[in-house]
Amino acid sequence: MSLRFIGIDPNTGQGESPTVWVDDSKSELVIQGWKPDTTTQAECAAFTVPGHAVGIPDNEQVVRIPARMVPIIREACDAAERAELC
């Protein structure tokens, strides 16, 4: 795996650091965020999409990141898309 750091929450403190990377080899985003509270987790798990199982698979996790990181995520999406084209 070759992770490329894209950005960190600009308001990060000493103990919290939502972060975004791009895995260039897989053209994927890697996101570190806050663990959701039980209400958020339950709401996400109950969300239904036709043709998909309900719930959060054991190999997946919901994370929360602040909206102020949208520009960082856009940059990561552009980087992942460029990696896919290479």
PDB file with SEQRES, HELIX, SHEET and CRYST1 records, atoms N, CA, C and O in Angstrom:
SEQRES   1 A   86  MET SER LEU ARG PHE ILE GLY ILE ASP PRO ASN THR GLY          
SEQRES   2 A   86  GLN GLY GLU SER PRO THR VAL TRP VAL ASP ASP SER LYS          
SEQRES   3 A   86  SER GLU LEU VAL ILE GLN GLY TRP LYS PRO ASP THR THR          
SEQRES   4 A   86  THR GLN ALA GLU CYS ALA ALA PHE THR VAL PRO GLY HIS          
SEQRES   5 A   86  ALA VAL GLY ILE PRO ASP ASN GLU GLN VAL VAL ARG ILE          
SEQRES   6 A   86  PRO ALA ARG MET VAL PRO ILE ILE ARG GLU ALA CYS ASP          
SEQRES   7 A   86  ALA ALA GLU ARG ALA GLU LEU CYS                              
HELIX    1 AA1 THR A   38  ALA A   46  1                                   9    
HELIX    2 AA2 ALA A   67  MET A   69  5                                   3    
HELIX    3 AA3 VAL A   70  LEU A   85  1                                  16    
SHEET    1 AA1 3 LEU A   3  ILE A   8  0                                        
SHEET    2 AA1 3 THR A  19  ASP A  23 -1                                        
SHEET    3 AA1 3 GLU A  28  GLN A  32 -1                                        
CRYST1    1.000    1.000    1.000  90.00  90.00  90.00 P 1           1          
ATOM      1  N   MET A   1       0.848  -1.170   0.000  1.00  0.00           N  
ATOM      2  CA  MET A   1       0.000   0.000   0.000  1.00  0.00           C  
ATOM      3  C   MET A   1       0.893   1.231   0.000  1.00  0.00           C  
ATOM      4  O   MET A   1       1.901   1.284   0.705  1.00  0.00           O  
ATOM      5  N   SER A   2       0.513   2.209  -0.792  1.00  0.00           N  
ATOM      6  CA  SER A   2       1.283   3.444  -0.843  1.00  0.00           C  
ATOM      7  C   SER A   2       0.361   4.613  -0.529  1.00  0.00           C  
ATOM      8  O   SER A   2      -0.233   5.205  -1.430  1.00  0.00           O  
ATOM      9  N   LEU A   3       0.246   4.940   0.747  1.00  0.00           N  
ATOM     10  CA  LEU A   3      -0.629   6.028   1.151  1.00  0.00           C  
ATOM     11  C   LEU A   3       0.038   7.371   0.918  1.00  0.00           C  
ATOM     12  O   LEU A   3       1.213   7.572   1.224  1.00  0.00           O  
ATOM     13  N   ARG A   4      -0.746   8.279   0.368  1.00  0.00           N  
ATOM     14  CA  ARG A   4      -0.279   9.646   0.176  1.00  0.00           C  
ATOM     15  C   ARG A   4      -1.142  10.556   1.040  1.00  0.00           C  
ATOM     16  O   ARG A   4      -2.358  10.620   0.861  1.00  0.00           O  
ATOM     17  N   PHE A   5      -0.517  11.253   1.970  1.00  0.00           N  
ATOM     18  CA  PHE A   5      -1.219  12.184   2.850  1.00  0.00           C  
ATOM     19  C   PHE A   5      -1.803  13.323   2.016  1.00  0.00           C  
ATOM     20  O   PHE A   5      -1.109  13.929   1.200  1.00  0.00           O  
ATOM     21  N   ILE A   6      -3.100  13.607   2.235  1.00  0.00           N  
ATOM     22  CA  ILE A   6      -3.754  14.708   1.537  1.00  0.00           C  
ATOM     23  C   ILE A   6      -4.003  15.867   2.502  1.00  0.00           C  
ATOM     24  O   ILE A   6      -3.686  17.013   2.187  1.00  0.00           O  
ATOM     25  N   GLY A   7      -4.563  15.578   3.665  1.00  0.00           N  
ATOM     26  CA  GLY A   7      -4.827  16.671   4.589  1.00  0.00           C  
ATOM     27  C   GLY A   7      -5.394  16.209   5.905  1.00  0.00           C  
ATOM     28  O   GLY A   7      -5.855  15.078   6.053  1.00  0.00           O  
ATOM     29  N   ILE A   8      -5.347  17.121   6.863  1.00  0.00           N  
ATOM     30  CA  ILE A   8      -5.833  16.874   8.216  1.00  0.00           C  
ATOM     31  C   ILE A   8      -6.805  17.991   8.571  1.00  0.00           C  
ATOM     32  O   ILE A   8      -6.699  19.098   8.042  1.00  0.00           O  
ATOM     33  N   ASP A   9      -7.740  17.716   9.452  1.00  0.00           N  
ATOM     34  CA  ASP A   9      -8.698  18.717   9.903  1.00  0.00           C  
ATOM     35  C   ASP A   9      -7.945  19.989  10.304  1.00  0.00           C  
ATOM     36  O   ASP A   9      -7.094  19.950  11.193  1.00  0.00           O  
ATOM     37  N   PRO A  10      -8.255  21.114   9.654  1.00  0.00           N  
ATOM     38  CA  PRO A  10      -7.518  22.337   9.959  1.00  0.00           C  
ATOM     39  C   PRO A  10      -7.710  22.830  11.388  1.00  0.00           C  
ATOM     40  O   PRO A  10      -6.911  23.634  11.868  1.00  0.00           O  
ATOM     41  N   ASN A  11      -8.733  22.373  12.068  1.00  0.00           N  
ATOM     42  CA  ASN A  11      -8.972  22.772  13.455  1.00  0.00           C  
ATOM     43  C   ASN A  11      -8.562  21.677  14.443  1.00  0.00           C  
ATOM     44  O   ASN A  11      -8.999  21.678  15.593  1.00  0.00           O  
ATOM     45  N   THR A  12      -7.731  20.755  13.994  1.00  0.00           N  
ATOM     46  CA  THR A  12      -7.366  19.629  14.836  1.00  0.00           C  
ATOM     47  C   THR A  12      -6.626  20.090  16.089  1.00  0.00           C  
ATOM     48  O   THR A  12      -5.849  21.044  16.066  1.00  0.00           O  
ATOM     49  N   GLY A  13      -6.892  19.394  17.158  1.00  0.00           N  
ATOM     50  CA  GLY A  13      -6.195  19.653  18.413  1.00  0.00           C  
ATOM     51  C   GLY A  13      -5.165  18.570  18.662  1.00  0.00           C  
ATOM     52  O   GLY A  13      -4.772  17.850  17.745  1.00  0.00           O  
ATOM     53  N   GLN A  14      -4.741  18.460  19.878  1.00  0.00           N  
ATOM     54  CA  GLN A  14      -3.730  17.452  20.214  1.00  0.00           C  
ATOM     55  C   GLN A  14      -4.288  16.030  20.177  1.00  0.00           C  
ATOM     56  O   GLN A  14      -3.573  15.096  19.817  1.00  0.00           O  
ATOM     57  N   GLY A  15      -5.564  15.858  20.547  1.00  0.00           N  
ATOM     58  CA  GLY A  15      -6.088  14.506  20.683  1.00  0.00           C  
ATOM     59  C   GLY A  15      -6.953  14.024  19.542  1.00  0.00           C  
ATOM     60  O   GLY A  15      -7.250  12.831  19.467  1.00  0.00           O  
ATOM     61  N   GLU A  16      -7.366  14.904  18.654  1.00  0.00           N  
ATOM     62  CA  GLU A  16      -8.252  14.501  17.570  1.00  0.00           C  
ATOM     63  C   GLU A  16      -7.644  14.924  16.247  1.00  0.00           C  
ATOM     64  O   GLU A  16      -7.117  16.029  16.118  1.00  0.00           O  
ATOM     65  N   SER A  17      -7.720  14.043  15.274  1.00  0.00           N  
ATOM     66  CA  SER A  17      -7.074  14.392  14.006  1.00  0.00           C  
ATOM     67  C   SER A  17      -7.708  13.686  12.819  1.00  0.00           C  
ATOM     68  O   SER A  17      -7.065  12.839  12.200  1.00  0.00           O  
ATOM     69  N   PRO A  18      -8.972  14.014  12.480  1.00  0.00           N  
ATOM     70  CA  PRO A  18      -9.516  13.450  11.249  1.00  0.00           C  
ATOM     71  C   PRO A  18      -8.563  13.754  10.089  1.00  0.00           C  
ATOM     72  O   PRO A  18      -8.115  14.886   9.910  1.00  0.00           O  
ATOM     73  N   THR A  19      -8.269  12.716   9.312  1.00  0.00           N  
ATOM     74  CA  THR A  19      -7.226  12.803   8.290  1.00  0.00           C  
ATOM     75  C   THR A  19      -7.687  12.085   7.024  1.00  0.00           C  
ATOM     76  O   THR A  19      -8.482  11.147   7.085  1.00  0.00           O  
ATOM     77  N   VAL A  20      -7.180  12.536   5.879  1.00  0.00           N  
ATOM     78  CA  VAL A  20      -7.506  11.908   4.597  1.00  0.00           C  
ATOM     79  C   VAL A  20      -6.211  11.570   3.864  1.00  0.00           C  
ATOM     80  O   VAL A  20      -5.301  12.394   3.773  1.00  0.00           O  
ATOM     81  N   TRP A  21      -6.145  10.355   3.347  1.00  0.00           N  
ATOM     82  CA  TRP A  21      -5.044   9.889   2.511  1.00  0.00           C  
ATOM     83  C   TRP A  21      -5.636   9.331   1.224  1.00  0.00           C  
ATOM     84  O   TRP A  21      -6.839   9.086   1.145  1.00  0.00           O  
ATOM     85  N   VAL A  22      -4.798   9.132   0.226  1.00  0.00           N  
ATOM     86  CA  VAL A  22      -5.165   8.401  -0.986  1.00  0.00           C  
ATOM     87  C   VAL A  22      -4.214   7.222  -1.105  1.00  0.00           C  
ATOM     88  O   VAL A  22      -3.001   7.370  -0.958  1.00  0.00           O  
ATOM     89  N   ASP A  23      -4.776   6.054  -1.373  1.00  0.00           N  
ATOM     90  CA  ASP A  23      -3.971   4.874  -1.680  1.00  0.00           C  
ATOM     91  C   ASP A  23      -3.826   4.860  -3.199  1.00  0.00           C  
ATOM     92  O   ASP A  23      -4.739   4.439  -3.909  1.00  0.00           O  
ATOM     93  N   ASP A  24      -2.688   5.317  -3.692  1.00  0.00           N  
ATOM     94  CA  ASP A  24      -2.478   5.429  -5.139  1.00  0.00           C  
ATOM     95  C   ASP A  24      -2.524   4.083  -5.844  1.00  0.00           C  
ATOM     96  O   ASP A  24      -2.946   4.002  -6.997  1.00  0.00           O  
ATOM     97  N   SER A  25      -2.094   3.027  -5.166  1.00  0.00           N  
ATOM     98  CA  SER A  25      -2.057   1.718  -5.819  1.00  0.00           C  
ATOM     99  C   SER A  25      -3.452   1.149  -6.049  1.00  0.00           C  
ATOM    100  O   SER A  25      -3.649   0.344  -6.959  1.00  0.00           O  
ATOM    101  N   LYS A  26      -4.429   1.562  -5.228  1.00  0.00           N  
ATOM    102  CA  LYS A  26      -5.793   1.052  -5.362  1.00  0.00           C  
ATOM    103  C   LYS A  26      -6.787   2.123  -5.808  1.00  0.00           C  
ATOM    104  O   LYS A  26      -7.964   1.830  -6.015  1.00  0.00           O  
ATOM    105  N   SER A  27      -6.319   3.358  -5.955  1.00  0.00           N  
ATOM    106  CA  SER A  27      -7.196   4.488  -6.285  1.00  0.00           C  
ATOM    107  C   SER A  27      -8.357   4.574  -5.297  1.00  0.00           C  
ATOM    108  O   SER A  27      -9.519   4.661  -5.693  1.00  0.00           O  
ATOM    109  N   GLU A  28      -8.023   4.549  -4.004  1.00  0.00           N  
ATOM    110  CA  GLU A  28      -9.022   4.596  -2.942  1.00  0.00           C  
ATOM    111  C   GLU A  28      -8.687   5.708  -1.953  1.00  0.00           C  
ATOM    112  O   GLU A  28      -7.526   6.073  -1.768  1.00  0.00           O  
ATOM    113  N   LEU A  29      -9.739   6.237  -1.321  1.00  0.00           N  
ATOM    114  CA  LEU A  29      -9.555   7.182  -0.236  1.00  0.00           C  
ATOM    115  C   LEU A  29      -9.450   6.404   1.068  1.00  0.00           C  
ATOM    116  O   LEU A  29     -10.132   5.395   1.250  1.00  0.00           O  
ATOM    117  N   VAL A  30      -8.608   6.867   1.963  1.00  0.00           N  
ATOM    118  CA  VAL A  30      -8.505   6.308   3.304  1.00  0.00           C  
ATOM    119  C   VAL A  30      -8.806   7.467   4.246  1.00  0.00           C  
ATOM    120  O   VAL A  30      -8.120   8.490   4.228  1.00  0.00           O  
ATOM    121  N   ILE A  31      -9.845   7.297   5.075  1.00  0.00           N  
ATOM    122  CA  ILE A  31     -10.304   8.389   5.924  1.00  0.00           C  
ATOM    123  C   ILE A  31     -10.290   7.967   7.384  1.00  0.00           C  
ATOM    124  O   ILE A  31     -10.815   6.917   7.754  1.00  0.00           O  
ATOM    125  N   GLN A  32      -9.678   8.808   8.200  1.00  0.00           N  
ATOM    126  CA  GLN A  32      -9.703   8.636   9.648  1.00  0.00           C  
ATOM    127  C   GLN A  32     -10.650   9.680  10.201  1.00  0.00           C  
ATOM    128  O   GLN A  32     -10.529  10.863   9.880  1.00  0.00           O  
ATOM    129  N   GLY A  33     -11.589   9.258  11.025  1.00  0.00           N  
ATOM    130  CA  GLY A  33     -12.542  10.202  11.595  1.00  0.00           C  
ATOM    131  C   GLY A  33     -12.942   9.781  12.986  1.00  0.00           C  
ATOM    132  O   GLY A  33     -12.376   8.853  13.566  1.00  0.00           O  
ATOM    133  N   TRP A  34     -13.927  10.479  13.510  1.00  0.00           N  
ATOM    134  CA  TRP A  34     -14.409  10.168  14.845  1.00  0.00           C  
ATOM    135  C   TRP A  34     -15.353   8.980  14.801  1.00  0.00           C  
ATOM    136  O   TRP A  34     -16.102   8.816  13.838  1.00  0.00           O  
ATOM    137  N   LYS A  35     -15.322   8.165  15.819  1.00  0.00           N  
ATOM    138  CA  LYS A  35     -16.277   7.072  15.929  1.00  0.00           C  
ATOM    139  C   LYS A  35     -17.660   7.670  16.142  1.00  0.00           C  
ATOM    140  O   LYS A  35     -17.813   8.625  16.903  1.00  0.00           O  
ATOM    141  N   PRO A  36     -18.667   7.117  15.475  1.00  0.00           N  
ATOM    142  CA  PRO A  36     -20.018   7.667  15.642  1.00  0.00           C  
ATOM    143  C   PRO A  36     -20.617   7.249  16.979  1.00  0.00           C  
ATOM    144  O   PRO A  36     -20.236   6.227  17.551  1.00  0.00           O  
ATOM    145  N   ASP A  37     -21.556   8.048  17.466  1.00  0.00           N  
ATOM    146  CA  ASP A  37     -22.278   7.636  18.665  1.00  0.00           C  
ATOM    147  C   ASP A  37     -23.235   6.509  18.292  1.00  0.00           C  
ATOM    148  O   ASP A  37     -23.435   6.228  17.110  1.00  0.00           O  
ATOM    149  N   THR A  38     -23.818   5.872  19.285  1.00  0.00           N  
ATOM    150  CA  THR A  38     -24.663   4.701  19.011  1.00  0.00           C  
ATOM    151  C   THR A  38     -25.902   5.069  18.197  1.00  0.00           C  
ATOM    152  O   THR A  38     -26.371   4.259  17.397  1.00  0.00           O  
ATOM    153  N   THR A  39     -26.435   6.264  18.383  1.00  0.00           N  
ATOM    154  CA  THR A  39     -27.604   6.687  17.610  1.00  0.00           C  
ATOM    155  C   THR A  39     -27.260   6.807  16.135  1.00  0.00           C  
ATOM    156  O   THR A  39     -28.003   6.323  15.281  1.00  0.00           O  
ATOM    157  N   THR A  40     -26.138   7.449  15.828  1.00  0.00           N  
ATOM    158  CA  THR A  40     -25.711   7.594  14.430  1.00  0.00           C  
ATOM    159  C   THR A  40     -25.434   6.229  13.816  1.00  0.00           C  
ATOM    160  O   THR A  40     -25.845   5.953  12.689  1.00  0.00           O  
ATOM    161  N   GLN A  41     -24.736   5.377  14.559  1.00  0.00           N  
ATOM    162  CA  GLN A  41     -24.412   4.037  14.062  1.00  0.00           C  
ATOM    163  C   GLN A  41     -25.698   3.268  13.755  1.00  0.00           C  
ATOM    164  O   GLN A  41     -25.803   2.624  12.711  1.00  0.00           O  
ATOM    165  N   ALA A  42     -26.664   3.334  14.651  1.00  0.00           N  
ATOM    166  CA  ALA A  42     -27.927   2.615  14.447  1.00  0.00           C  
ATOM    167  C   ALA A  42     -28.687   3.168  13.236  1.00  0.00           C  
ATOM    168  O   ALA A  42     -29.265   2.410  12.457  1.00  0.00           O  
ATOM    169  N   GLU A  43     -28.678   4.498  13.088  1.00  0.00           N  
ATOM    170  CA  GLU A  43     -29.366   5.102  11.947  1.00  0.00           C  
ATOM    171  C   GLU A  43     -28.729   4.670  10.629  1.00  0.00           C  
ATOM    172  O   GLU A  43     -29.433   4.359   9.668  1.00  0.00           O  
ATOM    173  N   CYS A  44     -27.411   4.650  10.586  1.00  0.00           N  
ATOM    174  CA  CYS A  44     -26.711   4.200   9.370  1.00  0.00           C  
ATOM    175  C   CYS A  44     -26.983   2.728   9.100  1.00  0.00           C  
ATOM    176  O   CYS A  44     -27.190   2.327   7.954  1.00  0.00           O  
ATOM    177  N   ALA A  45     -26.983   1.928  10.156  1.00  0.00           N  
ATOM    178  CA  ALA A  45     -27.208   0.488  10.004  1.00  0.00           C  
ATOM    179  C   ALA A  45     -28.622   0.178   9.515  1.00  0.00           C  
ATOM    180  O   ALA A  45     -28.843  -0.832   8.846  1.00  0.00           O  
ATOM    181  N   ALA A  46     -29.570   1.040   9.846  1.00  0.00           N  
ATOM    182  CA  ALA A  46     -30.963   0.811   9.464  1.00  0.00           C  
ATOM    183  C   ALA A  46     -31.287   1.334   8.071  1.00  0.00           C  
ATOM    184  O   ALA A  46     -32.351   1.031   7.530  1.00  0.00           O  
ATOM    185  N   PHE A  47     -30.395   2.107   7.491  1.00  0.00           N  
ATOM    186  CA  PHE A  47     -30.643   2.693   6.173  1.00  0.00           C  
ATOM    187  C   PHE A  47     -30.768   1.588   5.136  1.00  0.00           C  
ATOM    188  O   PHE A  47     -29.961   0.659   5.119  1.00  0.00           O  
ATOM    189  N   THR A  48     -31.753   1.680   4.289  1.00  0.00           N  
ATOM    190  CA  THR A  48     -31.969   0.632   3.292  1.00  0.00           C  
ATOM    191  C   THR A  48     -31.721   1.158   1.881  1.00  0.00           C  
ATOM    192  O   THR A  48     -32.081   2.284   1.536  1.00  0.00           O  
ATOM    193  N   VAL A  49     -31.100   0.312   1.094  1.00  0.00           N  
ATOM    194  CA  VAL A  49     -30.869   0.568  -0.325  1.00  0.00           C  
ATOM    195  C   VAL A  49     -31.370  -0.672  -1.059  1.00  0.00           C  
ATOM    196  O   VAL A  49     -30.936  -1.782  -0.752  1.00  0.00           O  
ATOM    197  N   PRO A  50     -32.269  -0.505  -2.018  1.00  0.00           N  
ATOM    198  CA  PRO A  50     -32.789  -1.672  -2.730  1.00  0.00           C  
ATOM    199  C   PRO A  50     -31.653  -2.548  -3.278  1.00  0.00           C  
ATOM    200  O   PRO A  50     -30.720  -2.052  -3.909  1.00  0.00           O  
ATOM    201  N   GLY A  51     -31.751  -3.833  -3.029  1.00  0.00           N  
ATOM    202  CA  GLY A  51     -30.764  -4.773  -3.538  1.00  0.00           C  
ATOM    203  C   GLY A  51     -29.552  -4.960  -2.639  1.00  0.00           C  
ATOM    204  O   GLY A  51     -28.645  -5.722  -2.974  1.00  0.00           O  
ATOM    205  N   HIS A  52     -29.525  -4.273  -1.500  1.00  0.00           N  
ATOM    206  CA  HIS A  52     -28.395  -4.399  -0.577  1.00  0.00           C  
ATOM    207  C   HIS A  52     -28.892  -4.851   0.800  1.00  0.00           C  
ATOM    208  O   HIS A  52     -30.016  -4.550   1.202  1.00  0.00           O  
ATOM    209  N   ALA A  53     -28.042  -5.569   1.499  1.00  0.00           N  
ATOM    210  CA  ALA A  53     -28.385  -5.998   2.855  1.00  0.00           C  
ATOM    211  C   ALA A  53     -28.431  -4.786   3.776  1.00  0.00           C  
ATOM    212  O   ALA A  53     -27.722  -3.804   3.558  1.00  0.00           O  
ATOM    213  N   VAL A  54     -29.258  -4.859   4.792  1.00  0.00           N  
ATOM    214  CA  VAL A  54     -29.344  -3.810   5.796  1.00  0.00           C  
ATOM    215  C   VAL A  54     -28.259  -4.048   6.830  1.00  0.00           C  
ATOM    216  O   VAL A  54     -27.960  -5.193   7.168  1.00  0.00           O  
ATOM    217  N   GLY A  55     -27.681  -2.998   7.322  1.00  0.00           N  
ATOM    218  CA  GLY A  55     -26.671  -3.118   8.366  1.00  0.00           C  
ATOM    219  C   GLY A  55     -25.296  -2.720   7.856  1.00  0.00           C  
ATOM    220  O   GLY A  55     -25.105  -2.416   6.679  1.00  0.00           O  
ATOM    221  N   ILE A  56     -24.351  -2.733   8.781  1.00  0.00           N  
ATOM    222  CA  ILE A  56     -22.970  -2.399   8.461  1.00  0.00           C  
ATOM    223  C   ILE A  56     -22.168  -3.696   8.529  1.00  0.00           C  
ATOM    224  O   ILE A  56     -22.069  -4.302   9.596  1.00  0.00           O  
ATOM    225  N   PRO A  57     -21.598  -4.128   7.412  1.00  0.00           N  
ATOM    226  CA  PRO A  57     -20.832  -5.376   7.421  1.00  0.00           C  
ATOM    227  C   PRO A  57     -19.681  -5.317   8.436  1.00  0.00           C  
ATOM    228  O   PRO A  57     -19.172  -4.243   8.758  1.00  0.00           O  
ATOM    229  N   ASP A  58     -19.291  -6.479   8.922  1.00  0.00           N  
ATOM    230  CA  ASP A  58     -18.230  -6.552   9.930  1.00  0.00           C  
ATOM    231  C   ASP A  58     -16.915  -5.933   9.467  1.00  0.00           C  
ATOM    232  O   ASP A  58     -16.119  -5.481  10.290  1.00  0.00           O  
ATOM    233  N   ASN A  59     -16.683  -5.910   8.161  1.00  0.00           N  
ATOM    234  CA  ASN A  59     -15.412  -5.374   7.663  1.00  0.00           C  
ATOM    235  C   ASN A  59     -15.512  -3.900   7.274  1.00  0.00           C  
ATOM    236  O   ASN A  59     -14.612  -3.372   6.621  1.00  0.00           O  
ATOM    237  N   GLU A  60     -16.603  -3.226   7.668  1.00  0.00           N  
ATOM    238  CA  GLU A  60     -16.779  -1.809   7.371  1.00  0.00           C  
ATOM    239  C   GLU A  60     -17.086  -1.046   8.663  1.00  0.00           C  
ATOM    240  O   GLU A  60     -17.508  -1.632   9.661  1.00  0.00           O  
ATOM    241  N   GLN A  61     -16.866   0.280   8.625  1.00  0.00           N  
ATOM    242  CA  GLN A  61     -17.119   1.114   9.786  1.00  0.00           C  
ATOM    243  C   GLN A  61     -17.584   2.487   9.343  1.00  0.00           C  
ATOM    244  O   GLN A  61     -17.085   3.015   8.349  1.00  0.00           O  
ATOM    245  N   VAL A  62     -18.510   3.063  10.044  1.00  0.00           N  
ATOM    246  CA  VAL A  62     -18.951   4.427   9.823  1.00  0.00           C  
ATOM    247  C   VAL A  62     -18.012   5.342  10.605  1.00  0.00           C  
ATOM    248  O   VAL A  62     -17.677   5.054  11.754  1.00  0.00           O  
ATOM    249  N   VAL A  63     -17.586   6.442   9.989  1.00  0.00           N  
ATOM    250  CA  VAL A  63     -16.798   7.452  10.694  1.00  0.00           C  
ATOM    251  C   VAL A  63     -17.412   8.815  10.421  1.00  0.00           C  
ATOM    252  O   VAL A  63     -18.104   9.016   9.423  1.00  0.00           O  
ATOM    253  N   ARG A  64     -17.147   9.745  11.324  1.00  0.00           N  
ATOM    254  CA  ARG A  64     -17.631  11.114  11.160  1.00  0.00           C  
ATOM    255  C   ARG A  64     -16.441  12.028  10.931  1.00  0.00           C  
ATOM    256  O   ARG A  64     -15.400  11.888  11.574  1.00  0.00           O  
ATOM    257  N   ILE A  65     -16.609  12.966  10.005  1.00  0.00           N  
ATOM    258  CA  ILE A  65     -15.578  13.980   9.786  1.00  0.00           C  
ATOM    259  C   ILE A  65     -16.279  15.325   9.666  1.00  0.00           C  
ATOM    260  O   ILE A  65     -17.438  15.373   9.255  1.00  0.00           O  
ATOM    261  N   PRO A  66     -15.611  16.412  10.012  1.00  0.00           N  
ATOM    262  CA  PRO A  66     -16.265  17.713   9.959  1.00  0.00           C  
ATOM    263  C   PRO A  66     -16.430  18.214   8.526  1.00  0.00           C  
ATOM    264  O   PRO A  66     -15.598  17.935   7.663  1.00  0.00           O  
ATOM    265  N   ALA A  67     -17.507  18.952   8.283  1.00  0.00           N  
ATOM    266  CA  ALA A  67     -17.785  19.500   6.955  1.00  0.00           C  
ATOM    267  C   ALA A  67     -16.663  20.420   6.482  1.00  0.00           C  
ATOM    268  O   ALA A  67     -16.471  20.589   5.278  1.00  0.00           O  
ATOM    269  N   ARG A  68     -15.930  21.010   7.404  1.00  0.00           N  
ATOM    270  CA  ARG A  68     -14.832  21.905   7.000  1.00  0.00           C  
ATOM    271  C   ARG A  68     -13.735  21.156   6.242  1.00  0.00           C  
ATOM    272  O   ARG A  68     -12.842  21.780   5.669  1.00  0.00           O  
ATOM    273  N   MET A  69     -13.800  19.811   6.237  1.00  0.00           N  
ATOM    274  CA  MET A  69     -12.811  19.020   5.508  1.00  0.00           C  
ATOM    275  C   MET A  69     -13.223  18.714   4.077  1.00  0.00           C  
ATOM    276  O   MET A  69     -12.508  18.003   3.372  1.00  0.00           O  
ATOM    277  N   VAL A  70     -14.363  19.236   3.633  1.00  0.00           N  
ATOM    278  CA  VAL A  70     -14.837  18.985   2.264  1.00  0.00           C  
ATOM    279  C   VAL A  70     -13.773  19.323   1.220  1.00  0.00           C  
ATOM    280  O   VAL A  70     -13.575  18.526   0.303  1.00  0.00           O  
ATOM    281  N   PRO A  71     -13.073  20.463   1.309  1.00  0.00           N  
ATOM    282  CA  PRO A  71     -12.036  20.747   0.305  1.00  0.00           C  
ATOM    283  C   PRO A  71     -10.921  19.688   0.297  1.00  0.00           C  
ATOM    284  O   PRO A  71     -10.366  19.383  -0.759  1.00  0.00           O  
ATOM    285  N   ILE A  72     -10.601  19.141   1.446  1.00  0.00           N  
ATOM    286  CA  ILE A  72      -9.564  18.107   1.534  1.00  0.00           C  
ATOM    287  C   ILE A  72     -10.064  16.827   0.865  1.00  0.00           C  
ATOM    288  O   ILE A  72      -9.310  16.152   0.164  1.00  0.00           O  
ATOM    289  N   ILE A  73     -11.323  16.502   1.084  1.00  0.00           N  
ATOM    290  CA  ILE A  73     -11.894  15.299   0.464  1.00  0.00           C  
ATOM    291  C   ILE A  73     -11.979  15.474  -1.048  1.00  0.00           C  
ATOM    292  O   ILE A  73     -11.726  14.527  -1.793  1.00  0.00           O  
ATOM    293  N   ARG A  74     -12.333  16.676  -1.511  1.00  0.00           N  
ATOM    294  CA  ARG A  74     -12.351  16.936  -2.962  1.00  0.00           C  
ATOM    295  C   ARG A  74     -10.964  16.733  -3.560  1.00  0.00           C  
ATOM    296  O   ARG A  74     -10.810  16.127  -4.621  1.00  0.00           O  
ATOM    297  N   GLU A  75      -9.961  17.253  -2.861  1.00  0.00           N  
ATOM    298  CA  GLU A  75      -8.583  17.079  -3.340  1.00  0.00           C  
ATOM    299  C   GLU A  75      -8.221  15.595  -3.395  1.00  0.00           C  
ATOM    300  O   GLU A  75      -7.583  15.142  -4.345  1.00  0.00           O  
ATOM    301  N   ALA A  76      -8.632  14.841  -2.368  1.00  0.00           N  
ATOM    302  CA  ALA A  76      -8.348  13.403  -2.337  1.00  0.00           C  
ATOM    303  C   ALA A  76      -9.079  12.679  -3.464  1.00  0.00           C  
ATOM    304  O   ALA A  76      -8.521  11.772  -4.081  1.00  0.00           O  
ATOM    305  N   CYS A  77     -10.323  13.071  -3.738  1.00  0.00           N  
ATOM    306  CA  CYS A  77     -11.079  12.455  -4.843  1.00  0.00           C  
ATOM    307  C   CYS A  77     -10.378  12.708  -6.179  1.00  0.00           C  
ATOM    308  O   CYS A  77     -10.253  11.807  -7.009  1.00  0.00           O  
ATOM    309  N   ASP A  78      -9.928  13.939  -6.371  1.00  0.00           N  
ATOM    310  CA  ASP A  78      -9.196  14.255  -7.616  1.00  0.00           C  
ATOM    311  C   ASP A  78      -7.921  13.428  -7.725  1.00  0.00           C  
ATOM    312  O   ASP A  78      -7.595  12.923  -8.800  1.00  0.00           O  
ATOM    313  N   ALA A  79      -7.198  13.288  -6.613  1.00  0.00           N  
ATOM    314  CA  ALA A  79      -5.945  12.517  -6.615  1.00  0.00           C  
ATOM    315  C   ALA A  79      -6.225  11.038  -6.898  1.00  0.00           C  
ATOM    316  O   ALA A  79      -5.494  10.403  -7.658  1.00  0.00           O  
ATOM    317  N   ALA A  80      -7.268  10.497  -6.297  1.00  0.00           N  
ATOM    318  CA  ALA A  80      -7.606   9.084  -6.523  1.00  0.00           C  
ATOM    319  C   ALA A  80      -8.025   8.866  -7.965  1.00  0.00           C  
ATOM    320  O   ALA A  80      -7.679   7.848  -8.566  1.00  0.00           O  
ATOM    321  N   GLU A  81      -8.760   9.803  -8.520  1.00  0.00           N  
ATOM    322  CA  GLU A  81      -9.192   9.683  -9.913  1.00  0.00           C  
ATOM    323  C   GLU A  81      -7.992   9.731 -10.847  1.00  0.00           C  
ATOM    324  O   GLU A  81      -7.926   8.966 -11.810  1.00  0.00           O  
ATOM    325  N   ARG A  82      -7.041  10.622 -10.573  1.00  0.00           N  
ATOM    326  CA  ARG A  82      -5.829  10.692 -11.397  1.00  0.00           C  
ATOM    327  C   ARG A  82      -5.039   9.394 -11.297  1.00  0.00           C  
ATOM    328  O   ARG A  82      -4.510   8.917 -12.301  1.00  0.00           O  
ATOM    329  N   ALA A  83      -4.952   8.814 -10.099  1.00  0.00           N  
ATOM    330  CA  ALA A  83      -4.218   7.564  -9.917  1.00  0.00           C  
ATOM    331  C   ALA A  83      -4.866   6.442 -10.724  1.00  0.00           C  
ATOM    332  O   ALA A  83      -4.174   5.586 -11.276  1.00  0.00           O  
ATOM    333  N   GLU A  84      -6.194   6.450 -10.789  1.00  0.00           N  
ATOM    334  CA  GLU A  84      -6.919   5.419 -11.542  1.00  0.00           C  
ATOM    335  C   GLU A  84      -6.649   5.524 -13.030  1.00  0.00           C  
ATOM    336  O   GLU A  84      -6.655   4.518 -13.740  1.00  0.00           O  
ATOM    337  N   LEU A  85      -6.413   6.732 -13.503  1.00  0.00           N  
ATOM    338  CA  LEU A  85      -6.180   6.936 -14.928  1.00  0.00           C  
ATOM    339  C   LEU A  85      -4.760   6.568 -15.343  1.00  0.00           C  
ATOM    340  O   LEU A  85      -4.497   6.358 -16.527  1.00  0.00           O  
ATOM    341  N   CYS A  86      -3.852   6.489 -14.391  1.00  0.00           N  
ATOM    342  CA  CYS A  86      -2.454   6.192 -14.717  1.00  0.00           C  
ATOM    343  C   CYS A  86      -2.228   4.742 -15.044  1.00  0.00           C  
ATOM    344  O   CYS A  86      -1.101   4.344 -15.338  1.00  0.00           O  
TER     345      CYS A  86                                                      
END                                                                             
